[in-house]
Amino acid sequence: MSTTLSTHPPQQTLHDEAPRLTSRRPSALDKLALRAGLLLIRYGRRRYALSRDDLARHAENARARHARELDRDRARLTLLPPR
């Protein structure tokens, strides 16, 4: 009987693993690109603040809309036949 034959399956060795990449420090260009990307994200998400005049106009429009809805509801109720 030969001693080179083995009944066990071959074992995985450490050489079968993928080579590990070493991390490097980010360069100045990488840092600049990161900051530019963050600024673009912030700029795209910012809210536009309304001025006091815009807020007053918005409130006036909301009051007028509410008054129109009330008038329409009252007119609808007066046109209904009595029960």
NUROTOR-244530 format. One record per residue: chain; residue number from 1; x, y, z of N, C-alpha, C in turn; residue in three letters. Coordinates in steps of 0.2 Angstrom, whole numbers, plus 2048, in hexadecimal, padded with zeros to 3 digits. Atoms other than C-alpha are relative to their C-alpha. Layout:
<atoms>
<atom "A", NUM, <X, Y, Z>, <X, Y, Z>, <X, Y, Z>, "ALA">
...
</atoms>
This chain:
<atoms>
<atom "A", 1, <804, 7FA, 800>, <800, 800, 800>, <804, 806, 800>, "MET">
<atom "A", 2, <7FC, 7FA, 801>, <806, 811, 7FB>, <7FF, 805, 806>, "SER">
<atom "A", 3, <801, 7FB, 7FA>, <809, 81E, 809>, <7FE, 807, 7FD>, "THR">
<atom "A", 4, <801, 7F9, 803>, <806, 82D, 7FD>, <7F8, 800, 7FF>, "THR">
<atom "A", 5, <808, 800, 801>, <7F3, 828, 7FB>, <7FD, 802, 807>, "LEU">
<atom "A", 6, <803, 7FD, 7FA>, <7E8, 831, 808>, <7F8, 7FE, 7FF>, "SER">
<atom "A", 7, <807, 801, 801>, <7D6, 82C, 80C>, <7FC, 807, 802>, "THR">
<atom "A", 8, <803, 7FA, 7FE>, <7D3, 83E, 813>, <800, 805, 7FA>, "HIS">
<atom "A", 9, <800, 7FB, 806>, <7CD, 84C, 807>, <806, 805, 802>, "PRO">
<atom "A", 10, <7FB, 7FB, 7FF>, <7DA, 85A, 804>, <7FE, 806, 805>, "PRO">
<atom "A", 11, <802, 7FB, 7FB>, <7DA, 867, 812>, <802, 807, 7FC>, "GLN">
<atom "A", 12, <7FF, 7F9, 803>, <7D9, 87A, 80D>, <806, 803, 803>, "GLN">
<atom "A", 13, <7FA, 7FD, 7FD>, <7E9, 883, 810>, <7FF, 808, 800>, "THR">
<atom "A", 14, <801, 7F9, 7FF>, <7EB, 895, 814>, <801, 804, 7F9>, "LEU">
<atom "A", 15, <7FE, 7FD, 807>, <7F1, 899, 802>, <7FA, 800, 7FC>, "HIS">
<atom "A", 16, <806, 800, 804>, <7DF, 896, 7FC>, <7FC, 806, 801>, "ASP">
<atom "A", 17, <803, 7FA, 7FE>, <7D9, 8A6, 804>, <802, 805, 7FB>, "GLU">
<atom "A", 18, <7FF, 7FA, 805>, <7D7, 8B6, 7F9>, <805, 804, 804>, "ALA">
<atom "A", 19, <7FB, 7FC, 7FD>, <7E6, 8C1, 7FC>, <7FC, 807, 803>, "PRO">
<atom "A", 20, <803, 7FA, 7FC>, <7E1, 8CF, 809>, <803, 806, 7FD>, "ARG">
<atom "A", 21, <7FD, 7F9, 803>, <7E3, 8E1, 802>, <801, 804, 807>, "LEU">
<atom "A", 22, <7FF, 7FB, 7FA>, <7EB, 8ED, 80E>, <7FD, 806, 7FF>, "THR">
<atom "A", 23, <804, 7F9, 801>, <7E2, 8FD, 811>, <806, 805, 800>, "SER">
<atom "A", 24, <7FB, 7FA, 801>, <7EB, 90D, 80C>, <7FD, 806, 803>, "ARG">
<atom "A", 25, <802, 7FA, 7FE>, <7E9, 91E, 813>, <7FD, 804, 7FA>, "ARG">
<atom "A", 26, <803, 7FC, 805>, <7DD, 929, 809>, <804, 806, 7FE>, "PRO">
<atom "A", 27, <7FC, 7FA, 802>, <7E6, 936, 7FE>, <7FC, 806, 800>, "SER">
<atom "A", 28, <803, 7FA, 800>, <7E2, 948, 7FD>, <7FA, 801, 7FB>, "ALA">
<atom "A", 29, <805, 800, 805>, <7D8, 945, 7ED>, <7FA, 7FC, 802>, "LEU">
<atom "A", 30, <805, 804, 7FD>, <7CE, 938, 7F6>, <7FC, 804, 805>, "ASP">
<atom "A", 31, <803, 7FC, 7FB>, <7CA, 943, 804>, <7FC, 806, 7FD>, "LYS">
<atom "A", 32, <803, 7FB, 804>, <7C5, 951, 7F8>, <7FA, 7FE, 7FD>, "LEU">
<atom "A", 33, <806, 803, 804>, <7B9, 946, 7EE>, <7FB, 7FE, 805>, "ALA">
<atom "A", 34, <805, 802, 7FB>, <7B1, 940, 7FE>, <7FC, 806, 803>, "LEU">
<atom "A", 35, <803, 7FA, 7FE>, <7AE, 952, 804>, <7FB, 803, 7FB>, "ARG">
<atom "A", 36, <804, 7FD, 806>, <7A7, 957, 7F3>, <7FA, 7FC, 800>, "ALA">
<atom "A", 37, <806, 804, 800>, <79B, 948, 7F4>, <7FC, 801, 805>, "GLY">
<atom "A", 38, <804, 7FE, 7FA>, <795, 94C, 805>, <7FD, 807, 7FF>, "LEU">
<atom "A", 39, <803, 7FA, 802>, <792, 95E, 800>, <7FA, 800, 7FB>, "LEU">
<atom "A", 40, <805, 801, 805>, <788, 959, 7F1>, <7FA, 7FD, 803>, "LEU">
<atom "A", 41, <806, 804, 7FD>, <77D, 94D, 7FC>, <7FD, 805, 805>, "ILE">
<atom "A", 42, <804, 7FB, 7FB>, <77A, 95B, 809>, <7FD, 805, 7FC>, "ARG">
<atom "A", 43, <803, 7FB, 804>, <776, 968, 7FC>, <7FA, 7FD, 7FC>, "TYR">
<atom "A", 44, <806, 803, 803>, <76A, 95C, 7F3>, <7FA, 7FF, 805>, "GLY">
<atom "A", 45, <805, 802, 7FB>, <761, 958, 804>, <7FD, 806, 804>, "ARG">
<atom "A", 46, <801, 7FA, 7FC>, <760, 96A, 80B>, <7F9, 802, 7FE>, "ARG">
<atom "A", 47, <807, 7FD, 801>, <74F, 972, 80E>, <801, 807, 7FE>, "ARG">
<atom "A", 48, <800, 7F9, 801>, <74B, 982, 807>, <7FB, 804, 805>, "TYR">
<atom "A", 49, <804, 7FC, 7FA>, <745, 98E, 815>, <7FC, 805, 7FC>, "ALA">
<atom "A", 50, <805, 7FB, 803>, <736, 999, 811>, <801, 806, 804>, "LEU">
<atom "A", 51, <7FF, 7FA, 7FD>, <737, 9AB, 815>, <7F9, 802, 804>, "SER">
<atom "A", 52, <806, 7FF, 7FD>, <72A, 9B3, 820>, <7FA, 802, 7FC>, "ARG">
<atom "A", 53, <805, 7FF, 805>, <721, 9BA, 811>, <7FD, 7FA, 7FD>, "ASP">
<atom "A", 54, <802, 806, 803>, <720, 9A9, 809>, <7FC, 7FC, 805>, "ASP">
<atom "A", 55, <804, 803, 7FB>, <71A, 9A2, 81A>, <7F9, 803, 801>, "LEU">
<atom "A", 56, <806, 7FC, 800>, <70C, 9AF, 81B>, <7FC, 7FF, 7FA>, "ALA">
<atom "A", 57, <804, 802, 806>, <707, 9AC, 809>, <7FD, 7F9, 800>, "ARG">
<atom "A", 58, <802, 807, 800>, <706, 99A, 80C>, <7FA, 7FF, 805>, "HIS">
<atom "A", 59, <806, 800, 7FB>, <6FB, 99C, 81C>, <7FA, 803, 7FD>, "ALA">
<atom "A", 60, <806, 7FD, 803>, <6F0, 9A8, 813>, <7FC, 7FB, 7FA>, "GLU">
<atom "A", 61, <803, 804, 805>, <6ED, 99C, 804>, <7FD, 7FA, 804>, "ASN">
<atom "A", 62, <803, 805, 7FC>, <6EA, 98E, 811>, <7F9, 802, 803>, "ALA">
<atom "A", 63, <807, 7FE, 7FE>, <6DC, 998, 819>, <7FB, 801, 7FB>, "ARG">
<atom "A", 64, <805, 7FF, 805>, <6D4, 99D, 809>, <7FE, 7F9, 7FD>, "ALA">
<atom "A", 65, <802, 807, 803>, <6D4, 98A, 803>, <7FC, 7FD, 805>, "ARG">
<atom "A", 66, <805, 803, 7FB>, <6CC, 985, 814>, <7FA, 804, 7FF>, "HIS">
<atom "A", 67, <806, 7FC, 800>, <6BF, 993, 812>, <7FC, 7FD, 7FA>, "ALA">
<atom "A", 68, <804, 802, 806>, <6BB, 98D, 800>, <7FD, 7F9, 801>, "ARG">
<atom "A", 69, <803, 807, 7FF>, <6B9, 97B, 806>, <7FA, 800, 805>, "GLU">
<atom "A", 70, <805, 800, 7FC>, <6AE, 980, 814>, <7FA, 803, 7FC>, "LEU">
<atom "A", 71, <806, 7FD, 804>, <6A3, 98B, 808>, <7FD, 7FA, 7FB>, "ASP">
<atom "A", 72, <803, 805, 805>, <6A2, 97C, 7FC>, <7FC, 7FB, 804>, "ARG">
<atom "A", 73, <804, 805, 7FC>, <69D, 970, 80A>, <7F9, 803, 802>, "ASP">
<atom "A", 74, <807, 7FD, 7FE>, <68F, 97C, 810>, <7FC, 800, 7FA>, "ARG">
<atom "A", 75, <804, 800, 806>, <689, 97E, 7FE>, <7FD, 7F9, 7FF>, "ALA">
<atom "A", 76, <802, 807, 801>, <688, 96B, 7FD>, <7FB, 7FE, 805>, "ARG">
<atom "A", 77, <805, 802, 7FB>, <67F, 969, 80D>, <7F9, 804, 7FF>, "LEU">
<atom "A", 78, <806, 7FD, 801>, <672, 976, 808>, <7FC, 7FE, 7FA>, "THR">
<atom "A", 79, <803, 802, 806>, <66F, 96E, 7F8>, <7FD, 7F9, 801>, "LEU">
<atom "A", 80, <803, 806, 7FE>, <66B, 95D, 800>, <7F9, 800, 801>, "LEU">
<atom "A", 81, <807, 800, 7FF>, <659, 958, 800>, <7FE, 7FE, 807>, "PRO">
<atom "A", 82, <801, 802, 7F9>, <651, 957, 812>, <7FE, 7F9, 800>, "PRO">
<atom "A", 83, <802, 807, 7FF>, <64F, 946, 819>, <7FA, 7FF, 803>, "ARG">
</atoms>
